Amino acid sequence: MNALDLSGVAVTGRLQPVTLGLPRGSLIGLVGPNGAGKSTLLQVAAGVLPTSGKISWQGRELRSIPVLERARCAAWVPHGAQFEFGFSVRSVVSQGRFAHGDDEKGVDEALARLDLTRLADRSVNHLSDGERARVLLARALVTEAPLQLWDEPLAALDPRHGLEVLRLARSLTEAGSTVLFSLHDLRVAHGLDRVVVLRDRELRACGAPAEILTPELFLDVFAVRAHTAPGLTLELP
Amino acid sequence: MILPARYVRWALPILLALLAVLAVAGLMSGDMPLSLARTWAGLRGDDPLAATIVWQIRMPRLIVGILVGAALSSAGLVMQAFFRNNLANPGLLGVSGGGAAGAVVTIAAGWASASLWFLPLGAIIGALAASAAVIVLARRGASTERLLLAGVALNALLGAVTSYVLTQYTGLYERNTQILFWLMGGVEDRTWEHVQIALPIVVAAAVLWPLGRPMDLLSLGVPEAQSLGVDTRRLRRHLLVLSTVLTALATAVAGAVGFVGLIVPHILRLLVGPEHRRLVPLTLVGGAAFVLGCDLLGRAAGGLRLGIVTSLIGGPFFLWLLRKLP
């Protein structure tokens, strides 16, 4: 059974009808040039943007899932969230437990996994963009939702935290969760289980990276020429 | 937040103690000052004169003050979470003005004397209409600029309505003094009937009590709140009705008292941080204490009305807040 099924899902002016299914336990990259509709697709998949068409999580139609339960099924990490009020980091992370009766389960672990323990009492408005991105990921983590939808989680991260987040995503999928996230680094996308390619608000391709991330696609979608060459590679020690 | 984390849990007991002190001071002071012993005797009914003063004059005023303060400050807190803007409050957005206009029209039309309940009903209708207008105006985002301008426009419109009613009824002295009362806002000469009108504020506060956590999430914006499990449509509807009813009831018994909903949540947020679970009880108690304090201050200053005192404090406070805006 697929973790996520979209069938003819469209948003007027922002996304042409998209039909795709993403298998459980996979790590999936969502790529495409600026304005291709990546954020829109993630919002639609997360059920936070009204849309035509049908969305199913684990085979259950979204419409049939009560709002509170939805938060236990899928977690959405927005890109560059704004906070009007300066909540503490710990408080924001524990917001992910709202749908679980506001217990604090997993909050300390999530803070530690995203290297936020020493920032726990800091106001989110006094953090750098990268730190704030990690706070939102920690919040998504504590929801324990099997479907994780992250909007450009790596964009503001330094190399080390970027690699750690990728490792975290991999460990989630190994435990049976599904992670779909948008990104711009096509070299990272190349190492994922699957990629979804958007162009001009349309689904262009979906499949294993080795099969679809071809030089032709790079030129067509991103207008760049791709070479395979030895170069700098970074990994966690 | 200014207060170290370990002291935050003391904020509520301290505010309650402050409220109690102010309440006792409110019962003791007035045209005929009573000693603590005599106030106590009056409360117990041992001293007939003191009993009349305490129970018939000062107690209703005290209770109305507590209810009005709790209502206006919590309405401000709710609006700030609703619009995701910490300058939002009933006075600024014209909801108080709507309530006052509704009340004035009710009085001018002579309905207010027909039934005790027509006046609050008029205030609620006026406040609801003003809320609806603000919601429509803020549909495309509630930036400070938009909210301020919407408030300016609404307050001007409502001011015109009230002035028109006033000029139409210049002959009716009694009605005009009643109307002036609502425009300036105050808690003097309140009776047990006013307490009765304002009593549903207790119910509204009880409904608001458990909504602190969802309000935290709503302040992140509708999509985020939704994704975290909040039924945003329902919550927003509840909060809108609550803030409107709270404002309208307060306005119905005390007229347009400004700035309480701006000052109290602001100061408390500075002290204990922005979590609404904590702020809801604190603003209820803190608002009551603030209004009692302002009323006492006004009395000490020789009979300044409550609405004037809160505006004298609130105006400069608001300007100070605006100065900090980018």
Interface residues (C-beta under 8 A of the other chain):
Chain A: Q43 A46 G47 V48 L49 V67 L68 E69 R70 A71 R72 A74 A75 W76 P78 A81 Q82 F83 E84 F85 G86 F87 S88 S91 Q95 G96 F98 A99 D102 D121 T143
Chain B: A5 R84 N85 N86 R213 P214 D216 L217 S219 L220 G221 V222 P223 E224 Q226 S227 L228 G229 V230 D231 R269 G273 P274 E275
